[in-house]
Amino acid sequence: MTDYNRYYPKDTDLRFTMLTREQETALFVQARAGDATAREFLIKNHLLFAARHARQMVKGKLPDDDVVSAANFAVMRAFEKFDHTLGNRFTSYLKFFIKGEIAGLWRSLSTTKKPGTETEEPTLSGTGCRKMLRDPVENPHQESEEKEHIGHLQAMLNESKLSLNTHEQDIIRRVYEDEQSFAEIGRANGVTREAIRATHNRALVKLQKAMKAKGIEHTR
Protein backbone atom coordinates (compact mmCIF):
# COMPACT_ATOMS: atom_id res chain seq x y z
CA MET A 1 0.00 0.00 0.00
CA THR A 2 1.34 3.41 -0.96
CA ASP A 3 2.31 5.74 1.88
CA TYR A 4 0.62 8.91 0.63
CA ASN A 5 1.52 10.82 3.79
CA ARG A 6 5.01 11.53 2.46
CA TYR A 7 3.55 13.64 -0.34
CA TYR A 8 1.61 16.04 1.90
CA PRO A 9 2.25 18.40 4.82
CA LYS A 10 2.02 16.62 8.18
CA ASP A 11 -1.26 18.29 9.17
CA THR A 12 -3.12 17.17 6.02
CA ASP A 13 -6.08 14.87 6.68
CA LEU A 14 -5.91 12.20 3.96
CA ARG A 15 -9.19 10.48 4.76
CA PHE A 16 -11.72 10.42 1.95
CA THR A 17 -15.34 10.68 3.07
CA MET A 18 -17.96 9.71 0.49
CA LEU A 19 -20.58 12.43 0.82
CA THR A 20 -24.21 12.12 -0.11
CA ARG A 21 -25.40 14.38 -2.93
CA GLU A 22 -27.23 16.53 -0.38
CA GLN A 23 -24.17 16.86 1.88
CA GLU A 24 -21.93 17.75 -1.05
CA THR A 25 -24.34 20.36 -2.39
CA ALA A 26 -24.73 21.94 1.04
CA LEU A 27 -20.96 22.21 1.45
CA PHE A 28 -20.51 23.79 -1.97
CA VAL A 29 -23.27 26.30 -1.20
CA GLN A 30 -21.41 27.23 1.99
CA ALA A 31 -18.03 27.36 0.23
CA ARG A 32 -19.33 29.57 -2.58
CA ALA A 33 -20.79 31.88 0.05
CA GLY A 34 -17.32 32.37 1.52
CA ASP A 35 -17.18 29.65 4.18
CA ALA A 36 -13.46 28.87 4.41
CA THR A 37 -14.04 25.76 6.52
CA ALA A 38 -16.35 24.21 3.92
CA ARG A 39 -13.90 25.08 1.15
CA GLU A 40 -10.97 23.53 3.01
CA PHE A 41 -12.92 20.37 3.77
CA LEU A 42 -14.04 19.88 0.16
CA ILE A 43 -10.51 20.31 -1.16
CA LYS A 44 -8.72 18.20 1.45
CA ASN A 45 -11.41 15.50 1.31
CA HIS A 46 -10.61 14.89 -2.37
CA LEU A 47 -6.80 14.95 -2.27
CA LEU A 48 -6.48 11.24 -1.54
CA PHE A 49 -9.20 10.36 -4.05
CA ALA A 50 -7.38 12.32 -6.76
CA ALA A 51 -3.97 10.88 -5.92
CA ARG A 52 -5.24 7.30 -6.01
CA HIS A 53 -7.14 7.84 -9.26
CA ALA A 54 -4.12 9.50 -10.91
CA ARG A 55 -1.77 6.69 -9.84
CA GLN A 56 -4.17 4.10 -11.19
CA MET A 57 -4.18 5.92 -14.52
CA VAL A 58 -0.39 5.95 -14.94
CA LYS A 59 0.18 2.40 -13.60
CA GLY A 60 3.56 3.31 -12.13
CA LYS A 61 4.95 4.65 -15.41
CA LEU A 62 5.41 8.23 -14.18
CA PRO A 63 7.19 9.61 -11.07
CA ASP A 64 4.90 9.53 -8.04
CA ASP A 65 5.84 13.05 -6.95
CA ASP A 66 4.78 14.48 -10.29
CA VAL A 67 1.61 12.39 -10.43
CA VAL A 68 0.44 13.41 -6.95
CA SER A 69 1.33 17.06 -7.59
CA ALA A 70 -0.67 17.01 -10.84
CA ALA A 71 -3.59 15.31 -9.08
CA ASN A 72 -3.72 17.97 -6.40
CA PHE A 73 -3.57 20.75 -8.94
CA ALA A 74 -6.52 19.07 -10.67
CA VAL A 75 -8.45 19.20 -7.39
CA MET A 76 -7.83 22.94 -7.06
CA ARG A 77 -8.84 23.68 -10.66
CA ALA A 78 -11.90 21.45 -10.54
CA PHE A 79 -13.06 23.01 -7.28
CA GLU A 80 -12.89 26.52 -8.73
CA LYS A 81 -14.84 25.57 -11.86
CA PHE A 82 -17.39 23.10 -10.48
CA ASP A 83 -21.03 24.23 -10.72
CA HIS A 84 -22.93 22.46 -7.93
CA THR A 85 -26.27 23.72 -9.24
CA LEU A 86 -26.17 21.34 -12.23
CA GLY A 87 -26.68 18.24 -10.09
CA ASN A 88 -23.39 16.51 -10.98
CA ARG A 89 -21.14 14.81 -8.44
CA PHE A 90 -17.80 16.45 -7.81
CA THR A 91 -15.81 13.19 -8.00
CA SER A 92 -17.08 12.55 -11.54
CA TYR A 93 -16.28 16.12 -12.54
CA LEU A 94 -12.85 15.90 -10.92
CA LYS A 95 -11.84 12.85 -12.97
CA PHE A 96 -11.85 14.91 -16.17
CA PHE A 97 -9.41 17.39 -14.66
CA ILE A 98 -7.17 14.60 -13.38
CA LYS A 99 -7.15 13.06 -16.84
CA GLY A 100 -6.19 16.42 -18.35
CA GLU A 101 -3.34 17.02 -15.90
CA ILE A 102 -1.96 13.51 -16.39
CA ALA A 103 -2.12 13.94 -20.17
CA GLY A 104 -0.15 17.16 -19.76
CA LEU A 105 2.36 15.33 -17.58
CA TRP A 106 2.88 12.67 -20.25
CA ARG A 107 3.46 15.36 -22.87
CA SER A 108 5.80 17.22 -20.55
CA LEU A 109 8.01 14.23 -19.86
CA SER A 110 8.09 13.24 -23.51
CA THR A 111 9.62 16.62 -24.37
CA THR A 112 12.23 16.59 -21.59
CA LYS A 113 13.54 13.05 -21.81
CA LYS A 114 14.12 10.74 -24.75
CA PRO A 115 14.53 6.95 -24.35
CA GLY A 116 18.01 6.10 -23.15
CA THR A 117 18.93 9.67 -22.17
CA GLU A 118 18.92 11.59 -18.93
CA THR A 119 16.90 14.74 -18.43
CA GLU A 120 19.14 17.78 -18.54
CA GLU A 121 19.57 19.79 -15.40
CA PRO A 122 18.10 23.30 -15.56
CA THR A 123 20.59 26.14 -15.13
CA LEU A 124 18.21 29.00 -14.41
CA SER A 125 17.83 29.42 -10.66
CA GLY A 126 14.51 30.63 -9.27
CA THR A 127 16.09 32.27 -6.24
CA GLY A 128 18.74 33.82 -8.45
CA CYS A 129 16.16 35.37 -10.77
CA ARG A 130 14.10 36.66 -7.89
CA LYS A 131 17.19 38.17 -6.29
CA MET A 132 18.07 39.81 -9.60
CA LEU A 133 14.68 41.49 -9.78
CA ARG A 134 14.80 42.74 -6.18
CA ASP A 135 18.39 43.85 -5.68
CA PRO A 136 19.70 47.12 -7.15
CA VAL A 137 22.70 47.01 -9.46
CA GLU A 138 25.72 48.12 -7.44
CA ASN A 139 28.29 47.93 -10.24
CA PRO A 140 27.39 50.18 -13.21
CA HIS A 141 29.40 47.94 -15.54
CA GLN A 142 26.95 45.13 -14.76
CA GLU A 143 23.87 47.15 -15.73
CA SER A 144 23.60 45.94 -19.31
CA GLU A 145 24.15 42.39 -18.21
CA GLU A 146 21.44 42.68 -15.57
CA LYS A 147 19.01 44.12 -18.13
CA GLU A 148 19.76 41.20 -20.43
CA HIS A 149 19.11 38.79 -17.58
CA ILE A 150 15.75 40.40 -16.76
CA GLY A 151 14.86 40.42 -20.43
CA HIS A 152 15.58 36.71 -20.59
CA LEU A 153 13.38 36.16 -17.55
CA GLN A 154 10.50 38.01 -19.21
CA ALA A 155 10.96 35.99 -22.38
CA MET A 156 10.87 32.82 -20.31
CA LEU A 157 7.62 33.86 -18.62
CA ASN A 158 6.05 34.64 -22.00
CA GLU A 159 7.22 31.33 -23.46
CA SER A 160 5.76 29.42 -20.51
CA LYS A 161 2.26 30.21 -21.77
CA LEU A 162 3.03 28.38 -25.00
CA SER A 163 5.24 25.49 -23.94
CA LEU A 164 3.99 24.37 -20.51
CA ASN A 165 0.88 22.66 -19.20
CA THR A 166 -1.34 24.58 -16.79
CA HIS A 167 0.27 23.13 -13.66
CA GLU A 168 3.78 24.02 -14.83
CA GLN A 169 2.67 27.51 -15.90
CA ASP A 170 1.21 28.08 -12.44
CA ILE A 171 4.44 27.09 -10.69
CA ILE A 172 6.65 29.17 -13.00
CA ARG A 173 4.40 32.19 -12.49
CA ARG A 174 4.39 31.78 -8.72
CA VAL A 175 8.19 31.39 -8.54
CA TYR A 176 9.25 34.16 -10.93
CA GLU A 177 6.37 36.64 -10.81
CA ASP A 178 4.94 36.19 -7.32
CA GLU A 179 8.34 35.31 -5.80
CA GLN A 180 6.97 32.40 -3.81
CA SER A 181 9.21 29.65 -2.46
CA PHE A 182 8.76 25.97 -3.29
CA ALA A 183 7.50 25.45 0.27
CA GLU A 184 4.86 28.17 -0.10
CA ILE A 185 3.64 26.76 -3.42
CA GLY A 186 3.65 23.27 -1.96
CA ARG A 187 1.44 24.36 0.93
CA ALA A 188 -0.98 26.03 -1.49
CA ASN A 189 -1.21 22.85 -3.58
CA GLY A 190 -1.20 20.44 -0.66
CA VAL A 191 2.09 18.75 -1.60
CA THR A 192 5.73 18.79 -0.47
CA ARG A 193 8.22 21.37 -1.68
CA GLU A 194 10.24 18.52 -3.24
CA ALA A 195 7.29 17.74 -5.52
CA ILE A 196 7.10 21.40 -6.55
CA ARG A 197 10.87 21.51 -7.08
CA ALA A 198 10.68 18.50 -9.41
CA THR A 199 7.91 20.07 -11.49
CA HIS A 200 9.74 23.42 -11.55
CA ASN A 201 12.96 21.83 -12.79
CA ARG A 202 11.14 19.86 -15.47
CA ALA A 203 9.37 23.04 -16.62
CA LEU A 204 12.69 24.92 -16.88
CA VAL A 205 14.15 22.19 -19.08
CA LYS A 206 11.17 22.51 -21.43
CA LEU A 207 11.44 26.31 -21.48
CA GLN A 208 15.15 26.29 -22.16
CA LYS A 209 14.72 23.90 -25.09
CA ALA A 210 11.86 25.94 -26.52
CA MET A 211 13.77 29.21 -26.17
CA LYS A 212 16.96 27.76 -27.62
CA ALA A 213 14.98 26.61 -30.64
CA LYS A 214 13.89 30.22 -31.11
CA GLY A 215 17.41 31.57 -30.74
CA ILE A 216 16.90 32.95 -27.23
CA GLU A 217 19.75 31.65 -25.10
CA HIS A 218 20.73 32.54 -21.56
CA THR A 219 24.43 33.30 -21.39
CA ARG A 220 24.91 33.87 -17.67
ABEGO torsion letter per residue (X at the ends): XBBAAAABBAABBABBBBBBAAAAAAAAAAAAAGBAAAAAAAAAAAAAAAAAAAAAAAGGABBAAAAAAAAAAAAAAAAAABBAAAGBBAAAAAAAAAAAAAAAAAAAAAAABBBGBBBBBBABBAAAAAAAAABBBABAAAAAAAAAAAAAAAAAAAAAAAABBAAAAAAAAAAAAAGBBAAAAAAAAGBBAAAAAAAAAAAAAAAAAAAAAAGBBBAX
